[in-house]
Amino acid sequence: MTSSAIRKWIPGLIFLFAQIANNIYELGRDTRTLSWSPHTTQVHYHISAYKNGLALPKEAVEARYGIHATEWEVHAAGNLKRLVDTAEARHHNHPDSVLIRYSINNHPTQTYLWLQNINKNEGSQSFLPTL
């Protein structure tokens, strides 16, 4: 091969190795950020939001977070958690709490609880119970 032919392959090889490295990195994480990342998990979830002790309607939850209140997520549970954190950081008039109940690959159900920090008036905080 000539040096000009080798130079044509360099961008493709860099991209390929970056994808492979990302796949290996994300196998141990709770995110999937690139389209080639392996879909080794399926997360069945239900999101509920509560204001003054009352559950918000399903339609309000779906409008706030831009996803179905009950559905399958083909990426990772961490994506759902970050979605709630990001939406609450952007919006005003927060619910008192947001509860995500989810099961990864049909394993036992886990929960993620987002709480509004009303007492200190410091915005929101996230709380992930250890199970």
KEZA-664522 format. One record per atom (N, C-alpha, C): x, y, z. Coordinates in steps of 0.1 Angstrom, whole numbers, plus 2048, in hexadecimal, padded with zeros to 3 digits. Atoms other than C-alpha are relative to their C-alpha. Layout:
XYZ;...
***
This chain:
8087F4800;800800800;80980C800;7F97F3800;80B8237F9;7FC80880D;8047F87F4;80B83D815;7F38077FE;80D7F9801;7ED84F806;7F57F6802;80A80A7FE;7D982F806;7FE7FD80F;8008027F1;7E282982B;7F980C807;8067F47F9;7D884D834;7F18007FE;80E801802;7B5846826;7FA7F780A;80580A7F6;7B182983F;80080680E;7FE7FB7F3;7BC83D85D;7F4805807;80C7FC7F8;79B84F866;7F77F5803;80980B7FD;78782F862;8057F780B;7FA8097F5;79F81B878;7FF80780D;8017F87F4;79F837892;7F27FF805;80E8017FC;779837893;7FD7F1804;80280E7FC;778810894;8057FD80E;7FA8027F3;79080F8B2;7F980880B;8077F87F7;77D82B8C3;7F37F9804;80D8077FD;75C8178C0;8037F4808;7FC80C7F8;76D7F78CD;80380380E;7FC7FC7F3;77C8098EA;7F3805808;80C7FB7FA;75A81A8F2;7F77F4804;80880C7FC;7487F88F1;8057F980C;7FA8077F4;7607E8909;7FE80980D;8027F77F5;75E807920;7F27FF805;80E7FF7FC;738808920;7FA7F3805;80680D7FB;7337E3927;7FF80080F;8018007F1;73A7EA94C;7F980C805;8077F37FC;72680B94D;7F17FE7FF;80F800801;701813950;7FC80A7F5;8047F880B;701828930;8037F97F3;7FD80480E;70182290B;7FF80D7F8;8007F3807;70B8428F8;8018007F1;7FF80080F;7148388D5;7F87F47FA;809809806;6FF8258BD;8067F27FE;7FB80D801;7178088BA;8027F980D;7FF8067F3;7188028DF;7F77F4801;80880D7FF;70C7DF8E8;7F4802808;80D8007F9;6E87DC8F2;7FF7F3808;80080D7F9;6EE7C190C;7F680180B;80A7FF7F6;6D37CE923;7F38057FA;80D7FA803;6AE7D5920;7FA80380E;8057FB7F3;69E7E993C;7F18037FE;80E7FE800;6797E7942;7FE80A80C;8017F57F6;66F807956;7F2806801;80C7F87FD;65381B965;80480C807;7FD7F37F9;65784096E;7F3806806;80B7F97F9;640850987;80580D807;7FC7F37FA;641874993;7F580480A;8097FD7F6;6318819B3;80180E804;8017F27FB;6268A49BE;7F680080B;8087FF7F5;6188AA9E0;7F97F2804;80580E7FD;6148849E5;7F77FA7F6;80980680A;5FF87F9C6;8087FD7F3;7F980380C;60B86E9A7;7FC8097F4;8037F880B;60D883988;7FA7F77F5;80580880A;5F987796A;80B7FB7F6;7F680680A;60B860951;80480A7F5;7FE7F780B;60787A936;80A80C804;7F77F57FB;61989594C;80E7FB801;7F28067FF;63687D953;8067FF7F2;7FA80280E;63A87592E;80480D7FA;7FD7F3806;639899924;80C806806;7F47FA7F9;6538A393E;80D7FA7FC;7F4807803;66C888936;8027FC7F2;7FE80380F;665882911;8007F27FD;80180F803;66185C914;7F47FB806;80B8067FB;64684491C;8027FD80F;7FF8027F2;63E840941;8037F1803;7FD80E7FE;64081A93E;8057FB7F2;7FA80480D;65680B922;80C7F7802;7F3807800;6757F7919;80B80A7FC;7F57F7804;69680A917;80B7F67FB;7F780A805;6AF7F7901;80F804802;7F27FB7FE;6CE80A90D;8047FC80E;7FB8037F2;6D580C933;7F880880A;8087F97F6;6C4816953;80680D803;7FA7F37FD;6DD832958;7FB80B7F7;8067F6809;6CE84393A;7F3806805;80D7FC7FA;6AC84594B;80380980C;7FC7F87F4;6BC85396B;80580E7FC;7FB7F3805;6CE86E958;7F58087F9;80B7F9807;6AF876944;7F880880B;8087F97F5;69C87E965;80880B806;7F87F67FB;6B9891973;80180C7F7;7FF7F5809;6BD8A6954;7F38087FE;80D7F9801;6988AD950;7FD80880C;8037F97F4;6958B8974;80A80C802;7F67F47FF;6B48CF971;7FB80B7F6;8057F680A;6A38E0953;7F3806803;80E7FB7FD;67F8E395F;7FF80680D;8047FA7F3;66F8F797A;7F47F9805;80C8067FB;6528ED990;8027F1801;7FD80E7FF;6628CC999;7F67F8808;8078097F8;64F8AE9A6;8087FE80D;7F98027F4;6578A59CA;8097F47FF;7F880C802;6658839BF;7FD7FA7F2;80280880C;66A86E9A0;8057F2803;7FC80E7FD;66B8489A3;8017F97F3;7FF80980C;679831988;8027F2806;7FF80E7FD;67280D98D;8057F97F3;7FA80680C;6877F8975;8057F2803;7FA80D7FF;6927D596E;8097FE7F4;7F680280A;6B17CD95A;8007F17FC;80080E805;6AE7AE944;7F87F6809;8098077F8;6917A2959;8057FB80E;7FB8037F3;6A57A1979;7F780780A;8087F97F6;6967AD99A;7FF80F7FE;8037F2802;6877D099A;809808809;7F87F67F8;69D7ED9A5;7F880D7FF;8067F2800;6938119AD;80A80B7FF;7F87F4800;6A18339A6;7F780B805;8097F67FA;6938509BB;80780D7FE;7FB7F3801;6988749B2;7F7808809;8077F87F6;68F88C9CE;80280F7FE;7FE7F2800;6888B19CE;80480480E;7FB7FB7F3;69C8C29E9;7F980D803;8087F47FD;6818DA9F5;80580880C;7FD7F97F3;68E8E2A18;80C80A7FE;7F57F7801;6AF8F1A0D;7FF8097F4;8037F880C;6A19009ED;80D8007F7;7F4801808;6C08F49DA;7FE7F87F3;80380880D;6AF8E49BC;7FD7F2804;80380E7FE;6AF8BF9BA;80D7F8803;7F58097FD;6C48A29C5;7FB7F27FC;80380D803;6C587E9BA;8047F680B;7FD80A7F6;6C48609D0;7FE7F27FA;80080D806;6CC83D9C4;8017F680C;80080A7F5;6C28229DE;8097F57FD;7F880C802;6DB8069E2;7F87F4803;80880C7FE;6CA7E49DE;8097F4801;
***
